[in-house]
């Protein structure tokens, strides 16, 4: 299966999954994150605003310093969240901070979205390459993927530009 086919398959599966199951798995993922010693000691955590039925990390907002992604001049950057932060939908359909301080170099724990993650720790995103480009230039101390259990796959074709995750968490117990 090509990456393009796997992307479509995973989106379709995620969109058709029972919401109660996804919410249960979401809680498991959050619990695993909160037990991670690297997460516990992180001073700035980069997360993402959930799109569609993605893993929802929004409960982390207000618990610690958080940064959200924003595309600026065709490159991914991270903006530190401030109370009363406003978000707007980007051309890609992702909610992004409308303004704020870029904190790319300050991130020490990054949680990345994925449509699938291989058992060897490589992710398939939405196909634009923004996270891989960012990680090839700015590598936080810990880069972690979060997915529902069905999104873990044995393998897929890895390309030279693909960036490996340090670890990933699924919603499986």
C-alpha positions as CSV (number, residue, x, y, z in Angstrom):
1,X,0.0,0.0,0.0
2,X,1.4,3.4,-0.9
3,X,1.6,6.2,1.6
4,X,-1.2,8.0,-0.3
5,X,-3.4,4.9,-0.1
6,X,-2.6,4.4,3.6
7,X,-3.4,8.0,4.4
8,X,-6.8,7.7,2.8
9,X,-7.5,4.3,4.4
10,X,-6.6,5.6,7.9
11,X,-8.7,8.8,7.5
12,X,-11.6,6.7,6.4
13,X,-11.2,4.3,9.3
14,X,-10.8,7.1,11.8
15,X,-13.8,9.0,10.5
16,X,-16.0,5.8,10.7
17,X,-14.9,4.7,14.1
18,X,-17.3,4.7,17.0
19,X,-16.8,8.0,18.9
20,X,-17.0,6.3,22.3
21,X,-14.1,4.0,21.4
22,X,-12.0,6.9,20.2
23,X,-12.7,8.9,23.4
24,X,-11.7,5.9,25.5
25,X,-8.5,5.5,23.6
26,X,-7.9,9.3,23.8
27,X,-8.0,9.0,27.6
28,X,-5.5,6.1,27.5
29,X,-3.1,8.1,25.3
30,X,-3.3,11.1,27.7
31,X,-2.6,8.8,30.7
32,X,0.4,7.4,29.0
33,X,1.7,10.9,28.2
34,X,1.2,12.1,31.7
35,X,3.3,9.1,33.0
36,X,6.2,9.8,30.6
37,X,9.1,11.2,32.7
38,X,10.2,13.3,29.7
39,X,6.8,14.8,29.5
40,X,6.6,15.4,33.2
41,X,9.9,17.3,33.2
42,X,9.3,19.3,30.0
43,X,9.2,23.1,30.3
44,X,7.6,23.7,26.9
45,X,5.4,21.1,25.2
46,X,4.4,21.5,21.5
47,X,1.0,20.0,20.7
48,X,-1.5,20.3,17.8
49,X,-5.1,21.5,17.6
50,X,-7.1,18.4,16.7
51,X,-8.5,18.2,13.2
52,X,-11.5,16.0,12.7
53,X,-11.2,12.9,14.8
54,X,-7.5,13.3,15.7
55,X,-6.3,12.6,19.2
56,X,-7.4,15.5,21.3
57,X,-4.7,17.0,23.5
58,X,-6.5,20.2,24.5
59,X,-6.9,19.1,28.1
60,X,-3.1,19.8,28.4
61,X,-3.7,23.5,27.8
62,X,-3.6,25.4,31.0
63,X,-1.6,22.7,32.8
64,X,1.8,23.7,31.5
65,X,3.5,25.9,28.9
66,X,2.2,24.9,25.4
67,X,3.0,25.8,21.9
68,X,0.8,25.3,18.8
69,X,1.9,25.0,15.1
70,X,1.5,27.7,12.6
71,X,2.6,27.8,8.9
72,X,4.5,31.0,8.3
73,X,6.1,31.6,4.9
74,X,5.6,28.0,3.9
75,X,7.4,26.7,7.0
76,X,6.2,25.2,10.2
77,X,6.8,27.3,13.4
78,X,5.4,27.0,16.9
79,X,3.7,29.8,18.8
80,X,3.6,29.8,22.6
81,X,0.0,29.7,23.8
82,X,-1.2,32.6,26.0
83,X,-4.5,32.8,27.8
84,X,-7.2,34.3,25.5
85,X,-5.2,33.1,22.5
86,X,-7.2,33.4,19.3
87,X,-7.1,30.7,16.5
88,X,-8.1,30.8,12.9
89,X,-8.5,28.1,10.3
90,X,-5.5,28.0,7.9
91,X,-5.8,27.3,4.2
92,X,-5.1,23.7,5.0
93,X,-8.0,23.6,7.4
94,X,-5.9,23.5,10.6
95,X,-6.7,25.8,13.5
96,X,-3.6,28.0,14.1
97,X,-2.8,30.8,16.5
98,X,-3.4,34.1,14.9
99,X,-0.4,35.7,16.6
100,X,2.2,35.2,19.3
101,X,5.8,34.5,20.0
102,X,7.7,31.9,18.0
103,X,9.3,29.4,20.3
104,X,10.8,26.8,18.0
105,X,14.1,26.5,19.8
106,X,12.5,26.3,23.2
107,X,10.5,23.2,22.7
108,X,11.8,20.2,24.6
109,X,8.8,17.8,24.1
110,X,6.9,17.7,20.9
111,X,3.7,15.7,20.3
112,X,3.1,15.2,16.6
113,X,-0.1,14.2,14.7
114,X,-0.1,11.2,12.5
115,X,-2.4,9.2,10.3
116,X,-0.3,6.1,10.9
117,X,2.9,5.1,12.7
118,X,5.1,2.1,11.9
119,X,6.4,-0.1,14.6
120,X,9.9,1.2,13.8
121,X,8.7,4.8,14.8
122,X,8.1,6.5,11.4
123,X,4.9,8.5,10.9
124,X,2.7,9.2,8.0
125,X,1.2,12.7,8.2
126,X,-1.0,14.5,5.8
127,X,1.5,14.6,3.0
128,X,2.7,18.2,3.1
129,X,6.0,17.4,4.9
130,X,5.9,20.3,7.3
131,X,6.8,18.3,10.4
132,X,9.6,16.4,8.7
133,X,11.1,19.6,7.4
134,X,10.8,21.2,10.9
135,X,12.4,18.2,12.6
136,X,15.3,18.1,10.2
137,X,16.2,21.6,11.2
138,X,15.0,21.9,14.8
139,X,14.9,18.7,16.8
140,X,13.4,19.0,20.3
141,X,14.7,16.7,22.9
142,X,11.8,14.3,22.7
143,X,9.5,13.9,19.6
144,X,6.4,11.7,20.3
145,X,3.6,10.5,18.1
146,X,0.0,9.8,19.3
147,X,-2.4,7.6,17.5
148,X,-5.4,5.3,18.1
149,X,-4.6,1.6,18.2
150,X,-5.7,0.8,14.7
151,X,-3.3,3.4,13.3
152,X,-0.2,1.4,14.3
153,X,1.1,-0.4,11.2
154,X,3.9,-2.9,10.7
155,X,5.7,-0.9,8.1
156,X,5.5,1.3,5.0
157,X,8.0,2.8,2.6
158,X,10.4,5.1,4.3
159,X,11.9,8.0,2.3
160,X,15.1,9.9,2.9
161,X,13.4,13.0,4.3
162,X,11.2,11.0,6.8
163,X,12.1,11.8,10.5
164,X,11.9,9.0,13.0
165,X,10.0,9.6,16.3
166,X,11.6,9.0,19.6
167,X,8.5,7.1,20.7
168,X,4.8,6.9,20.2
169,X,1.7,6.1,22.2
170,X,-1.4,4.3,21.1
171,X,-4.8,4.1,22.7
172,X,-4.3,0.4,23.4
173,X,-4.1,-0.6,27.0
